[in-house]
Amino acid sequence: METYRKLTNEEIEILEKNNCVADSWNNVQVVTKFCAKYVSHTRFSGNIRLGTFEYEFTLPGGIKKHSAIRNATLHNVTVGNNCLIENVKNYIANYNIGNYAFIENVDIIFVDGKSSFGNGVEVAVLNETGGREVYIHDRLSAHQAYMMALYRHRPRLIENMRAIIEKYATENSSATGEIGDNVTIVDSGYIKNVRIGEYCEIEGASRLRNGSINSSHDAPVHIGCNVICDDFIIADGSRVEDGCVLTRCFVGQACEMRHNYSASDSLFFGNCQEANGEACSIFAGPFTVTHHKSTLLIAGMFSFMNAGSGSNQSNHMYKLGPIHQGIMERGAKTTSDSYILWPAKVGAFSLVMGRHVNHSDTSNLPFSYLIEQQNTTHLVPGVNLRSVGTIRDAQKWPVRDKRNKKALLDQINYNLLSPYTIQKMMNGIDILTGLQRVSGETSETYSFQSAKIKNSSLRNGIKLYRTAIHKFLGNSIIKRLEGVKFSSNEEIRKRLAPDTAVGLGEWVDVSGLIAPKSEIEKLMQKIECGEITSVNCIHDTFAEMHSRYYEYEWTWAYDKILTFYNLREEEITAADVVRIVEKWKEAVIGLDNMLYADAKKEFSLSFTTGFGADGSHEERTLDFEHVRGLFDSNPFVTAIVEHIKVKEALGNELINRISHLID
């Protein structure tokens, strides 16, 4: 805690000689080591506190500048130690400025009245006309926002969540703004009612109004040239640059907004990357990515999504206005020039190609292709399970997580196969076999949700879903029995018994967090009855669910193992386990071989087109190999080959470990 004193007569004389003026020098306080010679051409009013000037900044290019205050007007401002403030065109008012701040060539920075700095701003997400508003705040996670946006049928929940956020906003309101330690603000324009965290860099921003920039030492925030932000919160580790325009937006941890991207009434959560295009009333869950000028995302919910160039949606049908919305579940992607007329719901890890206007719901047919042919949606169930691109996506997301691991807001589960997706595949098998039963196994095409499914696609979808289910359930049982020596079937049964009853029933993907619906229900009940009354308690509850995912997953998987393989809990033997593991080996190797074949397409003759532009066939092949490499040495291909070996050995190890128990 700094100790301040009044200016000495000698210091006042030096300041006045340096063309400084004050409404009253009695209102200017300084630290013990204050040096007046570093303050010049400055006007003071209100209550002023000044620190030391003992530090020299080294700027890019090698130029050095000593800490000082020059050519500025300060009103009710505390300046920390070793700051440089110069060339403030208008003034800085009502701010506490931290140590080692560098503020140069700015227009105006001020707080006008009491402000909550963006906390409590109402964002009309999903529905432009309102009805699904999310109240943003510093601690907002994708999961909190999901509950507030989608559980509107529980008015007490929404009312209490709103009250919790309003309480947080009130507690964080002040008539004085904060500029943290080691902040840089240069060549910027209008900054009003903005709280700026430590180590933030603001370079060339045009306007920042009513918001919080929650930068930190471990995850600094960068705000770049010509950025305009109104009514906003930007979480730590994010970058908003290159003329982006954000209005009533939340930008989550480690997001990147670039190249004139514009967004209004939208939420962007962990690791989103948005560039060039436009967003309106979207709920962008973790890893929502769009890079193209021609892409419009509107009134949709996304996560782990990549939007192709020119892909867009419509949220009204020219009747009652923009009241419709859509959901693309985790991992769903759009190709170039794709279009979806909301309302619609696209299943997890599906690919959308062409224009779709029939409002399909394919949520129980994940990993599918939706292809438009002659204005009709054709559905290819499960085919994305054998796509090398799907596996590559699943592998890259954890690697690309740039968030500060010490203070995560979003609890992100990266698993491709989980109770959430496997349950949908089980439902998908019921749907597809039901279509077969009703329309006959020899029908050329089947109709589902205004989409057409070819006979061959339907049969292949059932096969792919069953293969994935075998893989998931086999993975689960192998993991459960890992590293334990068993001397009897009873010991196996005891080990297989779940550690908790939590996990049975339906699972949900709460925008990145995969959890039993029962646990989400318990949290909502606690909020409704007033047992949970703070945003931090909500956050901690989600974190607890995430940390216990595998414990809950086994409870669910064990129950499905019993039903899927027609087993009884008290009668499971080593022979049953071996049968499951053999099915698992067949599934894993089968899927890997499909991935291998899909990857090989990338090295076919047609894919060499455009290589070796001015040469013969041999030169074209050589050019392709030098750029893309050889198929057999491609890292992903070698990983598939190695994966087959490792998984086969893993299954064999368990079989060998319990084979002595088989009669």
ZAVEX-734794 format. One record per residue (C-alpha): residue in one letter; x negated, y, z. Coordinates in steps of 0.02 Angstrom, whole numbers, padded with zeros to 5 digits, always signed. Each point is the difference from the previous one (the first is absolute). Layout:
<pts>
AXYZ ...
</pts>
This chain:
<pts>
M+00000+00000+00000 E-00075+00165-00055 T-00019+00143+00125 Y+00038+00172-00073 R-00050+00173+00056 K+00035+00178-00055 L-00114+00090-00122 T-00140+00106+00070 N-00014+00183-00050 E-00157-00042-00099 E+00093-00136-00098 I+00144+00119-00037 E-00126+00128-00064 I-00079-00131-00116 L+00170-00055-00065 E+00055+00178-00037 K-00166+00033-00085 N+00038-00154-00109 N+00166+00082-00053 C+00108-00105+00115 V+00158+00070+00079 A+00122-00063+00131 D+00169+00056+00065 S-00079-00024+00170 W-00173-00068+00035 N+00069-00057+00169 N+00099-00134-00094 V-00157-00073-00078 Q-00084-00135+00103 V-00161-00092-00041 V-00106-00146+00062 T-00159+00027+00099 K-00118-00021-00150 F+00102+00111-00117 C-00108+00100-00120 A+00085+00156-00067 K-00118+00028-00147 Y+00083-00142-00098 V+00170+00086-00002 S+00028+00140-00127 H+00138+00088-00098 T+00132-00087+00105 R+00163+00063+00076 F+00066-00077+00162 S+00174+00010+00072 G+00097-00097+00131 N-00095-00123+00111 I-00168-00050-00074 R-00129-00127+00060 L-00167-00022-00087 G-00133-00135+00015 T-00185-00007-00038 F-00086+00025-00168 E-00154-00112+00008 Y+00025-00115-00149 E-00054+00013-00181 F+00108-00086-00133 T-00088-00082-00148 L+00116+00005-00151 P-00002-00102-00162 G-00140+00061-00110 G-00112+00037+00149 I+00062+00174+00049 K+00003+00036+00187 K+00123+00109+00096 H-00010+00043+00183 S+00156-00015+00106 A+00085+00168+00013 I+00161+00099-00021 R+00000+00124-00145 N+00134+00093-00096 A+00149-00069+00096 T+00153+00050+00099 L+00041-00111+00150 H+00158+00010+00106 N+00025-00112+00153 V-00140-00116-00053 T-00122-00109+00095 V-00159-00035-00099 G-00105-00149+00057 N-00189-00012+00005 N-00107+00015-00156 C+00135+00045-00125 L-00014+00097-00162 I+00150+00108-00044 E-00021+00123-00142 N+00094+00086-00139 V+00177-00022+00066 K+00103+00106-00120 N+00150+00026+00117 Y-00016-00074+00174 I-00005-00151+00115 A+00133+00005+00135 N+00051-00110+00147 Y-00127-00141-00020 N-00125-00094+00107 I-00150-00037-00111 G-00115-00142+00052 N-00189-00010+00001 Y-00103+00003-00160 A+00147+00057-00107 F-00045+00074-00169 I+00134+00121-00067 E-00045+00103-00152 N+00091+00092-00139 V+00177-00031+00058 D+00155+00108-00016 I+00101-00027+00157 I+00013-00129+00141 F+00135+00028+00130 V+00135-00074+00111 D+00163+00098+00002 G+00103-00041+00153 K+00016-00171+00079 S-00035-00141-00123 S+00007-00191+00006 F-00124-00007-00145 G+00102-00115-00111 N+00059-00116+00139 G+00187-00025-00014 V+00013+00050-00183 E+00147-00088-00082 V-00046-00098-00158 A+00145-00054-00112 V-00081-00163-00052 L+00083-00127-00119 N+00158+00104-00021 E-00026+00178-00063 T+00172+00051+00062 G-00041-00055+00178 G+00060-00137+00115 R-00168-00090+00024 E-00103+00142+00073 V-00162-00042+00088 Y-00069+00123+00128 I-00189+00002-00021 H-00127+00017+00139 D-00185-00027+00034 R+00022-00181+00056 L+00121-00054-00136 S-00029-00175-00069 A+00079-00082-00151 H+00096-00113+00118 Q+00077+00141+00102 A+00050+00087-00160 Y+00073-00162-00070 M+00115-00019+00150 M+00056+00181-00006 A+00033-00004-00188 L+00082-00170-00020 Y+00093-00035+00163 R+00125+00142-00017 H+00140-00121+00044 R-00064+00010+00179 P+00042+00180+00048 R-00060-00017+00181 L-00171-00059-00061 I-00015+00147-00120 E+00061+00124+00130 N-00125-00060+00130 M-00145-00008-00123 R+00039+00178-00052 A+00002+00053+00183 I-00168-00086+00030 I-00078+00092-00148 E+00077+00166+00050 K-00073-00023+00174 Y-00171-00035-00077 A+00015+00153-00113 T+00046+00110+00149 E-00146-00065+00103 N-00117+00039-00144 S+00068+00173-00037 S-00099+00156+00034 A-00016+00182-00048 T-00187-00029-00018 G-00076-00106-00137 E-00154-00110+00009 I-00148-00010-00117 G-00109-00142+00062 D-00188-00018+00017 N-00105-00006-00158 V+00143+00056-00113 T-00041+00080-00167 I+00124+00120-00083 V-00067+00089-00154 D+00070+00092-00151 S+00178-00030+00057 G+00159+00105-00003 Y+00152-00004+00112 I-00003-00109+00157 K+00149+00018+00117 N+00048-00106+00150 V-00123-00138-00037 R-00092-00104+00130 I-00169-00057-00068 G-00094-00147+00078 E-00187-00014+00023 Y-00118-00028-00147 C+00134+00050-00125 E-00058+00081-00162 I+00115+00122-00089 E-00077+00062-00161 G+00099+00113-00116 A+00176-00041+00062 S+00133+00121-00063 R+00133-00017+00134 L+00021-00104+00157 R+00157+00034+00100 N+00077-00084+00153 G-00100-00159+00018 S-00129-00103+00090 I-00164-00062-00074 N-00050-00138+00120 S-00182-00013-00047 S-00122-00087+00116 H-00187-00028+00018 D+00012-00181-00060 A+00128+00037-00137 P-00011+00180-00063 V+00130+00075-00115 H-00042+00096-00159 I+00117+00129-00076 G-00058+00057-00172 C+00023+00138-00127 N+00171+00075-00041 V+00094-00116+00119 I+00170+00060+00060 C+00080-00086+00151 D+00160+00055+00086 D+00079-00089+00151 F-00122-00144+00007 I-00107-00115+00104 I-00163-00074-00065 A-00076-00144+00099 D-00185-00032+00029 G-00113-00060-00140 S+00107+00069-00141 R-00047+00108-00149 V+00121+00122-00084 E-00086+00084-00146 D+00006+00070-00177 G+00156+00106+00004 C+00118-00120+00087 V+00167+00073+00054 L+00086-00080+00150 T+00165+00057+00075 R+00074-00087+00154 C-00120-00145-00008 F-00093-00116+00118 V-00170-00060-00062 G-00063-00151+00097 Q-00174-00059+00045 A-00133-00012-00137 C+00117+00054-00138 E-00065+00086-00158 M+00104+00130-00091 R-00085+00071-00155 H+00014+00079-00172 N+00153+00114+00015 Y+00111-00132+00081 S+00163+00074+00062 A+00118-00072+00130 S+00151+00058+00097 D+00094-00083+00143 S-00115-00152-00007 L-00097-00110+00120 F-00169-00075-00043 F-00076-00126+00119 G-00171-00082+00022 N-00117-00005-00150 C+00122+00068-00129 Q-00081+00073-00156 E+00102+00125-00100 A-00064+00099-00151 N+00067+00098-00148 G+00183-00050+00015 E+00151+00050+00102 A+00099-00066+00148 C+00169+00048+00069 S+00079-00075+00156 I-00108-00157-00002 F-00051-00113+00142 A-00176-00050-00050 G-00053-00139+00117 P-00183-00051+00018 F-00102-00013-00160 T+00127+00080-00116 V-00103+00055-00151 T+00040+00107-00152 H-00130+00082-00111 H+00091+00062-00156 K+00070+00169-00051 S+00151-00078-00082 T+00054-00098+00154 L+00147+00056+00107 L+00043-00091+00161 I+00169+00051+00069 A+00116-00059+00139 G-00091-00166+00019 M-00083-00100+00136 F-00167-00079-00045 S-00153-00083+00078 F-00155-00084-00071 M+00065+00067-00165 N-00089+00057-00158 A+00102+00107-00119 G-00043-00015-00184 S-00013+00154-00112 G+00167+00071-00049 S+00096-00105+00124 N+00147+00087+00084 Q+00170-00022+00079 S+00168+00090+00001 N+00093+00027+00163 H+00168+00054-00071 M+00117-00055-00139 Y+00066+00174-00041 K+00154-00023+00109 L-00015+00053+00182 G-00179+00063-00010 P-00168-00071+00058 I+00070-00116+00133 H-00073-00168-00055 Q-00159-00081+00064 G-00104-00153-00031 I-00124-00115+00083 M-00151-00085-00075 E-00059-00122+00131 R-00184-00019+00044 G-00117-00033-00144 A+00127+00036-00138 K-00078+00092-00148 T+00058+00089-00156 T-00080-00006-00172 S-00022+00148-00117 D+00163+00082-00058 S+00107-00103+00118 Y+00164+00071+00064 I+00122-00051+00136 L+00173+00073+00024 W+00037+00004+00186 P+00078-00080+00097 A-00106-00156-00017 K-00110-00111+00107 V-00156-00085-00067 G-00072-00152+00089 A-00171-00004+00079 F-00153-00014-00114 S+00106+00013-00157 L-00047+00087-00163 V+00123+00115-00089 M-00018+00022-00189 G+00115+00103-00111 R+00163+00091+00040 H+00122-00073+00127 V+00173+00075+00025 N+00103-00143+00073 H-00034+00027+00187 S-00074-00172+00033 D-00046-00063+00173 T-00143-00125-00015 S-00058+00011+00181 N+00022-00189+00023 L-00099-00039-00157 P-00174+00069+00042 F-00155-00012-00111 S+00107+00019-00156 Y-00009+00091-00166 L+00144+00116-00048 I-00013+00022-00187 E+00117+00104-00108 Q+00048-00070-00170 Q+00136+00083-00103 N+00068+00097+00149 T+00015-00159+00104 T-00102-00043+00155 H-00084-00169-00015 L-00061-00074+00164 V-00148-00121+00012 P+00000-00064+00180 G-00161-00034+00094 V-00116+00022-00149 N-00106+00131+00089 L-00060-00134+00122 R-00116-00063-00136 S-00060+00173-00053 V-00181+00039+00033 G+00049+00183+00017 T+00112-00037+00150 I-00141-00088+00092 R-00122+00139-00045 D+00120+00130+00071 A+00018-00098+00163 Q-00189-00009+00017 K-00034+00183-00037 W+00123+00081+00121 P-00093-00043+00163 V-00165+00051-00079 R+00073+00168-00052 D+00067+00043+00172 K-00093+00161+00041 R+00089+00041+00162 N-00088+00030+00164 K+00022-00168+00086 K-00004+00080+00173 A+00165+00091-00020 L+00114-00088-00124 L+00177+00066-00023 D+00063-00133-00121 Q-00011-00185+00048 I-00035-00077-00171 N+00015-00187-00034 Y-00088-00048-00163 N+00059-00181-00012 L+00065-00050-00171 L+00090-00152+00072 S+00091+00030+00163 P+00166-00047+00081 Y+00071+00152-00090 T-00045-00058-00177 I+00016-00188+00032 Q+00177+00021+00067 K+00044+00094-00159 M-00073-00142-00104 M+00106-00125+00095 N+00152+00109-00035 G-00058+00012-00181 I-00003-00190-00017 D+00179-00006+00066 I+00052+00134-00125 L-00083-00084-00149 T+00061-00176+00042 G+00172+00074+00028 L-00002+00075-00174 Q-00051-00170-00069 R+00142-00084+00093 V+00133+00125-00056 S-00054+00024-00181 G-00078-00170-00032 E-00181-00052-00013 T+00003+00004-00191 S+00057+00182-00018 E-00118+00104-00106 T+00019+00155+00109 Y+00070+00043+00171 S+00072+00166+00061 F-00051+00074+00167 Q+00028+00179+00059 S+00031+00061-00178 A-00166-00080-00052 K-00032-00149-00113 I-00110-00148+00050 K-00059-00126-00129 N+00018-00185+00043 S-00188-00028-00007 S-00032+00154+00108 L+00126-00059+00129 R-00076-00173+00014 N-00176+00071+00006 G+00053+00125+00134 I+00065-00138+00113 K-00164-00094-00023 L-00108+00154+00037 Y+00100+00045+00155 R-00015-00178+00068 T-00187+00003-00033 A-00020+00163+00095 I+00104-00066+00146 H-00109-00157+00009 K-00153+00113+00001 F+00062+00113+00139 L+00065-00138+00114 G-00158-00102-00029 N-00108+00150+00040 S+00097+00025+00161 I-00015-00179+00063 I-00185-00014-00045 K-00035+00162+00094 R+00099-00061+00150 L-00095-00164+00011 E-00170+00075-00040 G-00149-00050+00105 V+00093-00120+00118 K-00035-00186+00020 F+00156-00104+00029 S+00009-00172+00083 S+00187-00027-00024 N+00151+00056-00099 E+00069+00072+00162 E-00149+00119+00009 I+00036+00056-00178 R+00183+00032+00044 K-00052+00098+00154 R-00119+00109-00101 L+00131+00032-00134 A+00126+00065+00128 P+00014+00192-00017 D-00064+00112+00140 T+00153+00113-00010 A+00181-00008-00056 V-00019+00168-00087 G-00010-00014-00188 L+00149-00107-00044 G+00127+00067-00122 E-00016+00142-00126 W-00159+00099-00025 V-00012+00176-00070 D-00131+00108-00083 V+00013+00166+00091 S-00103+00096-00128 G-00162-00095+00024 L+00035-00082+00167 I+00064-00179-00017 A+00095-00052+00156 P+00147-00104+00062 K+00161+00098-00018 S+00040-00047+00180 E-00148+00103+00062 I+00051+00151-00104 E+00175-00021+00071 K-00068+00000+00179 L-00097+00160-00033 M+00154+00086-00070 Q+00104-00054+00149 K-00130+00071+00119 I+00005+00166-00091 E+00191-00001-00001 C+00014-00033+00186 G-00133+00129+00046 E-00131-00124+00060 I-00125+00067-00130 T-00010+00189+00001 S-00164+00049-00087 V-00079-00014-00170 N-00152-00082+00078 C+00106-00140+00075 I+00078-00033-00170 H-00174-00006-00077 D-00066-00118+00135 T+00147-00119-00025 F-00035-00014-00186 A-00185-00027+00036 E+00044-00141+00121 M+00109-00086-00132 H-00142+00013-00126 S-00129-00071+00121 R+00110-00153+00033 Y+00041-00033-00183 Y-00086-00171-00012 E+00077-00058+00163 Y+00173+00043-00065 E-00041-00067-00173 W-00038-00174+00067 T+00168-00007+00091 W+00087+00036-00165 A-00113-00114-00104 Y+00020-00148+00119 D+00189+00014-00009 K-00008+00002-00191 I-00122-00146-00004 L+00127-00105+00094 T+00143+00044-00117 F-00096+00007-00164 Y-00084-00169+00026 N+00151-00076+00090 L-00096-00037+00161 R+00050-00014+00183 E-00102+00094+00129 E-00014-00149+00119 E-00049-00122-00138 I-00138+00090-00099 T-00153-00108-00027 A-00171+00016-00077 A+00071-00082-00157 D+00126+00142-00017 V-00138+00129+00018 V-00105-00089-00132 R+00149+00000-00119 I+00021+00188+00024 V-00186+00032-00026 E-00002-00103-00159 K+00145+00104-00065 W-00097+00155+00052 K-00157-00056-00093 E+00102-00033-00156 A+00081+00172+00014 V-00161+00096+00033 I-00096-00084-00139 G+00148+00015-00118 L+00019+00187+00030 D-00187+00029-00013 N-00004-00092-00166 M+00142+00113-00062 L-00100+00152+00057 Y-00154-00068-00087 A+00098-00021-00162 D+00075+00175+00016 A-00172+00076+00028 K-00067-00091-00153 K+00123+00095-00109 E-00102+00157+00037 F-00146-00078-00091 S+00095-00064-00153 L-00047+00051-00177 S+00139+00131-00012 F-00065+00091+00153 T-00167+00033-00086 T+00087+00115-00124 G-00079+00172+00007 F-00168-00064+00060 G-00153+00006-00114 A+00088+00134-00102 D-00124+00005-00144 G-00067-00177+00005 S+00036-00178-00051 H+00100-00129+00097 E-00158-00055+00091 E-00042+00179+00049 R+00178+00029+00059 T-00013-00154+00110 L-00168+00056+00070 D+00066+00175+00034 F+00151-00074+00092 E-00113-00111+00105 H-00115+00145+00047 V+00149+00106+00055 R+00116-00131+00074 G-00122-00139+00038 L+00022-00186-00030 F+00160-00086+00058 D-00089-00133+00102 S-00103+00130+00094 N+00142+00124+00031 P+00008+00030+00190 F+00187-00030+00009 V-00012-00160-00104 T-00143-00069+00106 A+00102+00045+00155 I+00146-00104-00065 V-00114-00149-00034 E-00077+00016+00173 H+00171+00021+00078 I+00056-00167-00073 K-00152-00086+00075 V+00018+00082+00170 K+00186-00033+00017 E-00016-00180-00056 A-00137-00026+00129 L+00105+00085+00134 G+00147-00116-00033 N-00111-00153-00005 E-00080+00048+00165 L+00168+00002+00090 I+00053-00163-00082 N-00162-00084+00054 R+00018+00069+00176 I+00171-00077+00029 S-00005-00151-00118 H-00044-00118+00142 L+00175+00031+00071 I+00085-00068-00155 D+00052-00183+00011 
</pts>
